[in-house]
Structure formats: structure tokens, C-alpha cells
């Protein structure tokens, strides 16, 4: 991943027209996009990577590894600016959408189930406008690498809170936190339960 940017977090991204010009809101039809069922699914957004991780249960509970610095999906995250955080989210809550111009995210669901939604906003990307839906967590233990320019959000599924642990390639910088309403008409994501 030679494309990781390690510019100082204090840089004002909102004045960098070149970076902002690389992002565009697509016009999508209402739906949930491509449901990703395998880690190497051909419909995966360009630059998004997924890997399964092991969960070790025993009579006391279970154990999982979130991240090994310098390895796996976050192998190229610079140790000096990598931040690991966790979010506990209540059942049925929707947290969407946001994206970054410089930051990579590496998500691991430590508890519960999430409906993760990704949308490619990079207008020069071969998958521009593509939406991915991933059902991840207890029943599908996947780690997800989300590159800059890919909007992301999630909904908690089931009746218990979910715990999302995420590593980022840069220390938190509110200037690189771009928001889009969960119900933006251009993204047209259908958050309703899909009765199939």
C-alpha cells in the first residue's frame, strides 16, 4: 500500500481543492447494492479488502485478535499515527455516513452483528458509485479495510449492543471527517429490512 498518506494531521484538508475534487456524490437507484458474501467477492469496491479472523471460544467466553501492528490489512499503517478505538452502539442504531480524504480504517466487530455499508465516492475509481453491503460480526468474523474516499456506515442488527473496534492510519483529525446524511437521496441506500 504505497499510497498511504502521512501528512501532518493539522493540515487543513478543506482548503486542498485537489483532494476534494477527487470526490463526487454518485446518483444511485434505491437499494442496498452488492451484498458481499465472500472475502474475495468480485463485486467488492476497489481498494476495500476483507479477511476472516479466528475466534477461539471456550467455557469462559471467547477470544479474538483485533490487530497485529505491521501485519495483515493494517500492515502499512504508520505506528506513530495509528489509533485504535472502539464504539459501543445500541440495537437498531444507524451510524452513517462519513468518509475521509486521507485516513484508512480497519474495522473489526468484536461483539454483535452489523450491517456495514460502503459507497465508492472516488470519481476516478473503476468502482465509482458502487455500494457494498456486508453482514459482519459474531456470525461472520471479518476484518474490513476501508480506503479514503469510500463512505462508510452501519446499522446494528439484533437485540444486543454491538462493539466495533477500529484502527485508523492517522490520529483522529476532525478536519478529515466528512459527513453525509444516512438518508441522502443520491446514495439512496435502503436501510429497511430486506424481506427475501
C-alpha positions as CSV (number, residue, x, y, z in Angstrom):
1,X,0.0,0.0,0.0
2,X,2.4,2.6,-1.1
3,X,-0.4,5.1,-1.3
4,X,-0.7,5.8,2.4
5,X,-0.6,9.5,3.1
6,X,1.3,10.5,6.3
7,X,0.9,14.3,6.1
8,X,0.6,16.1,9.4
9,X,-3.0,15.8,10.8
10,X,-3.1,19.6,11.3
11,X,-3.1,20.2,7.5
12,X,-6.4,21.9,6.5
13,X,-7.9,19.4,4.1
14,X,-10.9,21.6,3.4
15,X,-8.6,24.0,1.5
16,X,-7.0,21.3,-0.6
17,X,-9.1,21.5,-3.8
18,X,-7.2,18.7,-5.5
19,X,-8.2,16.2,-2.8
20,X,-11.8,17.4,-2.7
21,X,-12.1,17.3,-6.5
22,X,-11.4,13.6,-6.4
23,X,-14.7,13.0,-4.6
24,X,-18.1,13.1,-6.1
25,X,-21.6,12.0,-4.9
26,X,-23.0,9.3,-7.3
27,X,-26.6,9.1,-8.2
28,X,-27.7,5.6,-7.1
29,X,-31.0,3.8,-7.5
30,X,-32.8,2.8,-4.3
31,X,-31.4,-0.4,-2.9
32,X,-28.6,-2.0,-0.9
33,X,-26.1,-2.5,-3.7
34,X,-24.0,-5.7,-3.9
35,X,-24.2,-8.0,-0.9
36,X,-20.7,-9.3,-0.2
37,X,-20.7,-12.9,0.8
38,X,-17.0,-13.9,0.4
39,X,-13.8,-12.2,1.2
40,X,-12.8,-12.2,-2.5
41,X,-16.2,-11.3,-3.9
42,X,-15.8,-9.8,-7.5
43,X,-18.3,-7.0,-6.7
44,X,-16.1,-5.6,-3.9
45,X,-15.3,-1.9,-4.1
46,X,-11.8,-1.3,-5.5
47,X,-9.3,-1.0,-2.6
48,X,-11.6,-2.4,0.0
49,X,-10.1,-5.6,1.5
50,X,-11.6,-8.2,3.7
51,X,-10.1,-11.0,5.7
52,X,-11.7,-13.6,8.0
53,X,-10.2,-13.9,11.5
54,X,-10.4,-16.7,14.0
55,X,-12.5,-16.7,17.2
56,X,-11.4,-19.0,20.0
57,X,-14.4,-20.0,22.2
58,X,-14.1,-21.9,25.5
59,X,-16.1,-22.4,28.7
60,X,-15.1,-18.9,29.9
61,X,-16.2,-17.0,26.8
62,X,-14.2,-16.3,23.6
63,X,-11.0,-14.6,22.4
64,X,-10.2,-12.8,19.1
65,X,-7.2,-10.8,17.8
66,X,-8.1,-7.4,16.6
67,X,-4.8,-6.3,15.1
68,X,-1.1,-7.1,15.0
69,X,0.9,-4.0,14.2
70,X,2.8,-4.3,10.9
71,X,0.8,-7.3,9.7
72,X,-2.4,-8.1,7.9
73,X,-4.8,-5.5,6.5
74,X,-3.2,-2.6,8.5
75,X,0.4,-3.7,7.8
76,X,1.2,-0.3,6.2
77,X,-0.4,1.8,8.9
78,X,2.4,4.0,10.3
79,X,2.9,3.1,14.0
80,X,3.4,6.8,15.0
81,X,-0.1,7.8,13.8
82,X,-2.1,4.6,14.1
83,X,-5.0,4.9,16.5
84,X,-7.2,2.1,17.9
85,X,-10.7,3.0,19.1
86,X,-13.9,1.2,20.0
87,X,-17.6,2.1,19.6
88,X,-20.4,0.5,21.5
89,X,-23.7,1.0,19.6
90,X,-27.2,0.1,20.8
91,X,-29.5,-2.2,18.9
92,X,-31.2,-0.8,15.8
93,X,-29.0,2.3,15.8
94,X,-27.8,3.6,12.5
95,X,-24.4,5.4,12.2
96,X,-23.9,6.7,8.6
97,X,-22.3,8.1,6.6
98,X,-18.9,9.5,6.8
99,X,-15.6,9.3,4.8
100,X,-12.1,10.6,4.9
101,X,-9.7,12.0,2.3
102,X,-6.5,10.6,3.8
103,X,-7.4,8.1,6.5
104,X,-7.7,4.4,6.1
105,X,-10.0,2.5,8.6
106,X,-9.6,-1.2,9.6
107,X,-12.8,-2.4,11.2
108,X,-13.3,-5.5,13.4
109,X,-16.6,-6.3,15.0
110,X,-15.8,-7.7,18.5
111,X,-19.4,-8.3,19.5
112,X,-22.8,-8.4,17.9
113,X,-23.8,-8.1,14.2
114,X,-23.5,-5.1,11.9
115,X,-24.9,-4.3,8.5
116,X,-21.9,-2.4,7.1
117,X,-22.5,-0.2,4.1
118,X,-19.7,1.1,1.8
119,X,-20.1,3.6,-1.1
120,X,-17.3,4.5,-3.5
121,X,-17.1,8.3,-3.9
122,X,-13.8,8.4,-5.8
123,X,-14.8,9.6,-9.3
124,X,-11.7,8.2,-10.9
125,X,-12.2,4.8,-9.3
126,X,-13.2,1.9,-11.6
127,X,-16.0,1.1,-9.0
128,X,-17.2,4.7,-8.6
129,X,-20.8,4.7,-7.3
130,X,-20.7,1.1,-6.3
131,X,-22.4,0.2,-3.0
132,X,-21.5,-2.8,-0.9
133,X,-23.5,-4.3,2.0
134,X,-21.7,-6.6,4.4
135,X,-23.2,-8.5,7.3
136,X,-20.3,-8.9,9.7
137,X,-19.8,-9.8,13.4
138,X,-20.4,-12.9,15.5
139,X,-21.8,-14.9,12.7
140,X,-19.3,-13.7,10.1
141,X,-16.0,-12.6,11.7
142,X,-14.4,-10.4,9.1
143,X,-12.0,-7.6,9.3
144,X,-12.5,-4.8,6.7
145,X,-10.0,-2.3,5.3
146,X,-11.8,0.9,4.1
147,X,-9.7,3.3,1.9
148,X,-10.0,7.1,1.8
149,X,-12.9,8.2,-0.5
150,X,-15.1,5.3,0.4
151,X,-18.1,6.4,2.5
152,X,-19.0,4.0,5.3
153,X,-21.6,3.4,7.9
154,X,-23.5,0.7,9.7
155,X,-26.7,-0.4,11.4
156,X,-26.7,-2.7,14.5
157,X,-28.7,-5.9,13.9
158,X,-30.3,-8.0,16.6
159,X,-31.4,-7.2,20.1
160,X,-28.0,-6.5,21.8
161,X,-25.4,-3.8,21.6
162,X,-22.5,-4.2,19.1
163,X,-18.9,-3.4,19.7
164,X,-16.8,-2.2,16.7
165,X,-13.1,-1.9,17.2
166,X,-11.4,0.1,14.5
167,X,-7.8,1.0,13.8
168,X,-7.1,4.1,11.7
169,X,-3.9,5.0,9.8
170,X,-4.0,8.6,11.2
171,X,-4.7,10.1,14.6
172,X,-8.2,11.5,14.8
173,X,-8.5,14.7,12.9
174,X,-12.0,16.3,12.7
175,X,-10.9,18.2,9.6
176,X,-10.7,14.8,7.7
177,X,-14.2,13.7,8.9
178,X,-16.7,14.4,6.1
179,X,-20.3,13.6,6.8
180,X,-23.3,12.6,4.6
181,X,-26.8,12.1,5.9
182,X,-27.8,8.4,6.2
183,X,-30.8,9.1,4.0
184,X,-29.1,11.1,1.3
185,X,-31.2,10.8,-1.8
186,X,-28.2,10.5,-4.1
187,X,-26.8,7.4,-2.3
188,X,-30.4,6.1,-2.0
189,X,-29.4,3.3,0.4
190,X,-32.4,1.3,1.6
191,X,-31.9,0.8,5.4
192,X,-35.3,-1.1,5.7
193,X,-35.2,-4.8,6.5
194,X,-34.9,-6.7,3.2
195,X,-37.7,-9.3,3.2
196,X,-36.5,-12.0,0.8
